[in-house]
């Protein structure tokens, strides 16, 4: 039998009567922290104890192999709070079918709150200082940090808290909670926090920090900003948004990213990528509010997918060319998503030209392909003749069908030439806009309406526009 005993926060009144009885009954008592304030109480009560071996696996082996029964392992506070050794002991004893009896005293949590005092009616986060920055928490709720073993630990915690709180934000260091003769509460701003002493019996209590006061930094800061916008006291417009209402904004931001790339403007691209990222975060935040998923699950799913679909980088597969990579990618996607067709999964909402190019790429990867670009050019002439015949027939549906065939053939020419058809058309339209606007400006300068130009004048003006616009840097 093992008594897993909590020693309380430190004062005599913190050690429960059940704990006293278990320690007196035990034939052998181990303390994980022999310097804990309760240790002197045990000495005064005539209860002999010894230090628990370190590290954890040695402690567990020592307890499992001990001949005395019952044994007692005494830990500060409540044995199940801020005590990873207790978890390992419970697992080890359960695996060997050895009985363990939990004998609690109060943890450090209540004495810290009482020493301040601070209500935690909205909740309280109890966090190990060593786990930051890998631990996510909500600065709008009070946070109690433990594990401040030394001034160096406090300094490291201060560095991490600067990512969430302003420098002048007031925090409280509570030393020796639960022992009225030794309890000290010291207030300090985040900036001056390291000027105060800290040891294993020191805890940092951080009051809730309103959204307007918080410091936001990095990706987690951005996630927190979006969550604040969607909070009950956040922005009315952001709170009203849904997946459906955000669809136009997602498309708009994607096009603005493309425009920044076309302009070769790094500053604009940085800004537009941020706007596009905001759309991803908004959709993820909305989903998290219904419990569907959150942004961290989105990120992790992407990590897992990238690793799984790049076995030539993260596994044993080989791919020497980009073409081999794409074939492996398509094969892996079909297997993972259980798709029957290589064409499954191309979104119908894509622009038609871009979707046509993706469809033709996938078909070509499995062998549905011309031998060379010249075969596609021959097909273009064939489609042009069929379009002429359709126009002569006056059949609108037939004309529509033949124009589609012609456009799809042009898309395949672009693919063979290793040119993006969507991008080519977008650049050409922009070029046309600049030339046409030049013609508008030129005729306005001459005080001549565009509608008054003859066909020859239109052609001459167009050639002038081409030279003027295309020679611009």
C-alpha positions in Angstrom: 0.0 0.0 0.0 1.2 3.5 -0.9 -0.2 6.7 0.6 0.1 9.5 -1.8 0.0 12.4 0.6 -0.4 16.1 0.1 1.5 18.3 2.5 -0.5 21.4 1.8 0.8 24.8 0.9 3.1 25.2 4.0 1.4 26.2 7.2 0.4 23.8 9.9 -3.3 24.4 9.2 -2.8 23.4 5.6 -1.8 19.8 6.4 -5.1 17.9 6.6 -6.0 15.6 9.5 -6.2 12.6 7.0 -2.6 13.4 5.9 -1.3 13.5 9.5 -2.9 10.1 10.1 -1.5 8.6 7.0 2.0 9.8 7.7 1.8 8.4 11.3 0.6 5.0 10.0 3.3 4.7 7.3 6.3 2.5 8.1 8.4 4.6 5.8 7.9 8.2 4.6 9.5 9.8 1.6 9.4 13.5 0.8 9.8 14.8 -2.7 10.8 18.3 -1.2 12.6 17.9 2.1 12.9 21.7 2.4 9.2 22.2 2.2 7.9 24.1 5.3 5.8 21.1 6.4 9.0 19.1 6.8 9.8 20.8 10.1 6.3 20.1 11.3 6.9 16.4 10.7 10.2 16.6 12.6 8.5 18.3 15.5 5.8 15.6 15.5 8.4 12.8 15.6 7.7 11.5 12.1 10.9 10.4 10.5 11.2 10.9 6.7 13.8 10.6 4.0 14.3 12.3 0.6 12.6 10.6 -2.4 15.2 9.5 -4.9 15.6 11.4 -8.2 14.9 11.2 -11.1 11.3 9.9 -11.5 12.1 6.4 -12.7 14.4 5.8 -9.8 11.8 7.1 -7.4 9.2 4.7 -8.8 11.6 1.7 -8.7 12.5 2.5 -5.1 8.9 2.6 -4.1 7.9 -0.5 -6.0 10.8 -2.5 -4.4 10.4 -1.3 -0.9 9.5 -4.1 1.6 7.7 -1.9 4.2 4.0 -1.3 4.0 2.3 1.0 4.1 4.6 3.5 2.5 4.0 7.2 2.2 5.2 9.6 -0.5 4.5 13.2 0.6 4.5 16.1 -1.9 3.8 19.8 -1.5 0.2 21.0 -1.8 -2.3 18.6 -3.3 -0.5 15.5 -4.7 -2.4 15.8 -8.0 -1.7 19.5 -8.6 1.6 20.5 -10.3 3.1 17.2 -9.6 4.1 15.1 -12.7 5.7 12.4 -10.5 2.3 11.6 -9.0 1.0 10.7 -12.5 3.9 8.4 -13.2 3.5 6.7 -9.8 -0.2 6.1 -10.3 0.4 4.6 -13.7 3.3 2.3 -12.4 1.3 1.1 -9.4 -1.8 0.4 -11.5 0.3 -1.6 -14.0 1.6 -3.8 -11.1 -1.8 -3.9 -9.4 -0.4 -2.3 -6.3 -2.9 -0.2 -4.3 -2.5 3.6 -3.9 -4.5 5.7 -1.6 -4.8 9.4 -2.3 -4.6 11.5 0.9 -5.0 15.2 -0.1 -4.4 18.5 1.6 -5.0 21.9 0.0 -3.0 22.8 -3.0 -1.2 26.2 -3.4 -4.1 27.5 -5.5 -6.5 28.5 -2.7 -3.9 30.1 -0.4 -2.5 32.2 -3.2 -6.0 33.6 -4.0 -6.7 34.2 -0.3 -3.4 36.0 0.2 -4.1 38.6 -2.5 -7.2 38.3 -2.3 -8.5 37.8 -5.8 -11.8 36.2 -6.9 -11.6 33.8 -9.9 -15.3 33.8 -10.7 -14.7 33.6 -14.4 -12.1 30.8 -14.1 -8.4 30.5 -13.3 -5.5 29.1 -15.4 -2.9 27.2 -13.5 0.2 27.0 -15.6 3.8 25.6 -15.3 6.2 28.5 -16.0 8.6 26.1 -17.8 6.1 25.2 -20.4 5.9 28.6 -22.0 6.0 29.4 -24.9 4.6 26.0 -25.9 1.6 26.4 -23.7 -1.3 28.5 -25.0 -3.4 30.5 -22.5 -5.9 33.3 -22.4 -4.6 36.6 -21.0 -8.2 37.8 -20.5 -8.5 35.2 -17.6 -6.3 35.3 -14.4 -3.3 33.0 -14.7 -1.3 31.4 -11.8 2.2 30.3 -12.7 4.1 27.8 -10.6 7.6 26.3 -11.0 9.5 29.5 -10.3 12.5 27.6 -8.8 14.9 30.6 -9.0 15.4 34.2 -10.3 16.5 32.7 -13.6 13.2 30.9 -14.0 11.3 34.2 -13.2 13.4 36.0 -15.8 12.6 33.4 -18.5 8.9 33.7 -17.6 9.1 37.5 -17.9 10.5 37.2 -21.4 7.5 35.0 -22.5 4.9 37.2 -20.8 6.1 40.2 -22.7 4.5 38.6 -25.8 1.1 39.0 -24.2 1.1 41.8 -21.6 2.2 45.5 -21.7 5.4 46.4 -19.7 3.5 48.4 -17.1 1.0 45.6 -16.4 0.8 44.9 -12.6 1.4 41.3 -11.4 1.7 39.7 -8.0 4.4 37.5 -6.6 3.1 35.4 -3.7 5.7 33.8 -1.5 5.0 31.0 1.0 1.2 31.0 0.6 -0.6 29.1 3.4 1.9 30.0 6.1 0.7 33.2 7.7 4.0 33.8 9.4 5.9 33.8 6.2 3.4 34.8 3.4 4.5 37.8 1.4 2.6 39.4 -1.5 4.7 41.8 -3.7 3.2 43.8 -6.5 5.4 44.7 -9.5 5.0 45.7 -13.2 6.0 43.1 -15.8 9.0 45.4 -16.6 10.3 45.3 -13.0 9.3 41.7 -12.2 12.9 40.3 -12.1 13.9 42.8 -9.4 12.0 40.6 -6.9 13.3 37.3 -5.4 11.9 33.9 -6.3 12.3 30.4 -5.1 10.4 27.0 -5.2 7.8 28.4 -2.8 7.0 31.5 -5.0 4.0 31.8 -7.3 3.1 34.5 -9.9 -0.5 35.6 -10.1 -1.4 37.6 -13.2 -4.7 39.4 -13.2 -7.0 39.3 -16.2 -5.8 41.6 -19.0 -8.5 43.3 -21.2 -8.3 43.0 -25.0 -7.5 46.7 -25.2 -4.5 46.4 -22.9 -2.9 43.2 -24.2 0.2 43.1 -26.2 -0.2 41.1 -29.4 2.8 39.5 -31.1 3.5 36.8 -33.6 1.1 34.2 -34.9 -0.5 33.5 -31.5 -1.0 37.2 -31.1 -2.8 37.3 -34.5 -5.0 34.4 -33.5 -5.8 36.2 -30.2 -6.7 39.4 -32.1 -9.1 37.6 -34.4 -10.7 35.9 -31.4 -11.1 39.3 -29.7 -12.8 40.7 -32.8 -15.3 37.8 -32.7 -15.8 37.9 -28.9 -19.1 39.1 -27.4 -17.5 42.5 -26.7 -15.7 42.6 -30.0 -16.4 44.2 -33.4 -20.1 44.1 -34.4 -19.2 43.6 -38.1 -16.8 40.7 -37.4 -19.2 39.0 -35.1 -21.9 39.0 -37.8 -19.7 37.2 -40.4 -20.3 33.6 -41.4 -18.4 31.2 -43.8 -20.9 32.2 -46.5 -20.7 36.0 -46.0 -16.9 35.9 -46.1 -16.7 34.1 -49.5 -16.5 37.3 -51.6 -13.8 38.7 -49.4 -11.7 35.5 -49.7 -11.8 35.7 -53.5 -11.1 39.5 -53.4 -8.0 39.1 -51.2 -6.7 36.2 -53.4 -7.0 38.4 -56.5 -5.2 41.2 -54.7 -2.4 38.9 -53.9 -2.1 38.0 -57.6 -2.1 41.7 -58.4 0.7 42.4 -56.0 2.7 39.5 -57.6 2.1 40.9 -61.1 3.3 44.3 -59.9 6.4 42.8 -58.5 5.8 44.9 -55.4 7.2 43.1 -52.2 5.7 45.6 -49.8 2.2 45.2 -51.4 2.6 41.4 -51.5 3.4 41.3 -47.8 0.3 43.3 -47.0 -2.0 41.3 -49.3 -0.7 38.0 -48.0 -1.6 39.2 -44.5 -5.1 40.1 -45.7 -5.5 36.7 -47.2 -4.2 35.1 -44.0 -6.9 37.0 -42.1 -9.5 35.3 -44.1 -8.1 31.9 -43.1 -8.1 32.9 -39.5 -11.6 34.2 -39.6 -13.0 31.0 -41.1 -11.0 29.0 -38.5 -12.2 31.2 -35.6 -15.8 30.8 -36.7 -15.4 27.0 -36.9 -13.8 26.9 -33.5 -16.8 28.6 -32.0 -18.9 25.6 -32.9 -16.3 23.1 -32.0 -15.6 22.0 -35.6 -11.9 22.9 -35.6 -9.5 25.7 -34.9 -6.5 27.3 -36.6 -4.0 25.0 -34.9 -5.8 22.0 -36.2 -5.8 23.5 -39.7 -2.0 24.0 -39.4 -1.4 20.5 -38.0 -3.5 18.9 -40.7 -1.5 20.8 -43.3 1.8 19.7 -41.7 0.7 16.1 -41.7 -0.5 16.3 -45.3 2.7 17.9 -46.6 4.8 15.2 -44.9 2.6 12.4 -46.2 2.6 13.7 -49.7 6.4 14.3 -49.9 7.7 10.8 -49.2 10.8 11.7 -51.3 11.7 14.3 -48.7 10.4 12.8 -45.4 10.4 9.1 -46.4 12.1 6.5 -48.5 10.6 7.3 -51.9 12.6 9.0 -54.7 11.7 11.7 -57.2 14.3 13.3 -59.4 12.1 15.7 -61.3 9.1 18.0 -60.7 7.0 15.8 -63.0 7.7 12.7 -60.8 6.8 14.7 -57.8 3.4 15.7 -59.3 2.6 12.1 -60.3 3.4 10.9 -56.8 1.3 13.7 -55.4 -1.7 12.8 -57.5 -1.4 9.1 -56.7 -1.1 9.8 -52.9 -4.0 12.2 -53.0 -6.2 9.6 -54.7 -5.2 6.9 -52.2 -5.8 9.2 -49.2 -9.0 10.7 -50.3 -10.2 7.4 -52.0 -10.9 9.2 -55.3 -12.0 7.1 -58.3 -11.0 9.7 -60.9 -7.8 11.6 -61.4 -10.0 14.6 -62.1 -11.8 14.5 -58.8 -11.1 17.3 -56.4 -10.6 20.2 -58.9 -13.0 22.8 -57.5 -15.9 23.8 -59.7 -15.7 27.3 -58.3 -12.3 27.9 -59.9 -12.2 30.4 -62.8 -13.0 28.4 -65.9 -9.6 29.0 -67.6 -7.6 28.0 -64.5 -9.9 24.9 -64.0 -9.4 23.9 -67.6 -5.6 24.0 -67.2 -5.7 21.9 -64.0 -8.0 19.4 -65.6 -5.7 19.1 -68.7 -2.6 18.7 -66.5 -4.1 15.8 -64.6 -5.3 14.1 -67.7 -1.8 14.5 -69.3 -0.1 13.0 -66.2 -1.8 9.7 -66.8 -1.0 9.7 -70.5 -3.9 11.5 -72.2 -1.6 13.8 -74.1 -0.3 15.0 -77.5 3.2 13.9 -78.4 4.3 17.6 -78.9 2.9 21.1 -79.0 2.6 20.9 -82.8 -0.1 18.3 -82.5 -2.0 20.8 -80.3 -1.5 23.5 -82.8 -2.9 21.3 -85.5 -5.9 20.7 -83.2 -6.3 24.4 -82.9 -6.7 24.8 -86.7 -9.2 21.9 -86.7 -11.2 23.6 -83.9 -11.1 26.9 -85.7 -12.6 25.4 -88.9 -15.3 23.7 -86.8 -16.1 27.0 -85.2 -16.4 28.7 -88.6 -18.9 26.0 -89.7 -20.9 26.5 -86.4 -21.1 30.2 -87.0 -22.3 29.7 -90.6 -25.0 27.4 -89.3 -26.3 30.0 -86.9 -26.8 27.4 -84.1 -26.0 29.2 -80.9 -25.5 26.0 -78.8 -23.2 24.6 -81.4 -21.2 27.9 -81.5 -21.0 27.9 -77.7 -19.7 24.3 -77.8 -17.1 25.0 -80.5 -15.8 28.1 -78.7 -15.4 26.0 -75.6 -13.4 23.4 -77.6 -11.2 26.2 -79.1 -10.5 27.7 -75.7 -9.7 24.3 -74.2 -7.3 23.7 -77.0 -5.6 27.0 -76.4 -5.3 26.0 -72.7 -3.4 22.9 -73.8 -1.1 24.9 -76.0 -0.3 27.1 -73.0 0.4 24.0 -70.9 2.7 22.5 -73.5 4.5 25.9 -73.7 4.8 25.8 -69.8 2.8 29.0 -69.6 -0.1 29.6 -67.2 -3.2 30.3 -69.3 -5.0 32.2 -66.5 -2.0 34.4 -65.9 -1.4 35.0 -69.6 -5.0 36.1 -70.1 -4.9 38.3 -66.9 -1.6 40.0 -68.1 -3.0 40.5 -71.6 -6.3 42.1 -70.3 -4.2 44.4 -68.1 -2.1 45.3 -71.1 -5.3 45.9 -73.2 -6.6 48.2 -70.4 -3.5 50.3 -70.4 -3.4 50.6 -74.2 -7.1 51.5 -74.4 -6.9 54.1 -71.6 -3.9 55.6 -73.5 -6.1 55.9 -76.5 -8.9 57.5 -74.5 -6.4 60.1 -73.1 -5.0 60.8 -76.5 -8.3 61.4 -78.2 -9.4 63.5 -75.3 -6.3 65.6 -75.7 -7.2 66.0 -79.4 -10.8 66.8 -78.3 -12.1 64.0 -80.5 -14.8 61.5 -79.4 -13.8 57.9 -79.7 -17.0 57.1 -81.4 -16.0 59.4 -84.3 -13.0 57.4 -85.3 -12.9 55.4 -88.6 -11.6 51.9 -88.7 -8.3 53.1 -90.1 -8.0 55.7 -87.4 -8.7 53.1 -84.8 -6.0 50.9 -86.1 -3.5 53.7 -86.3 -4.3 54.9 -82.8 -4.0 51.3 -81.5 -0.5 50.9 -83.0 0.5 54.2 -81.4 -0.9 53.0 -78.1 1.1 49.7 -78.3 4.3 51.6 -78.9 3.7 54.1 -76.2 2.5 51.7 -73.5 4.7 48.7 -74.2 7.8 50.8 -74.1 7.1 52.0 -70.6 9.2 50.5 -67.9 
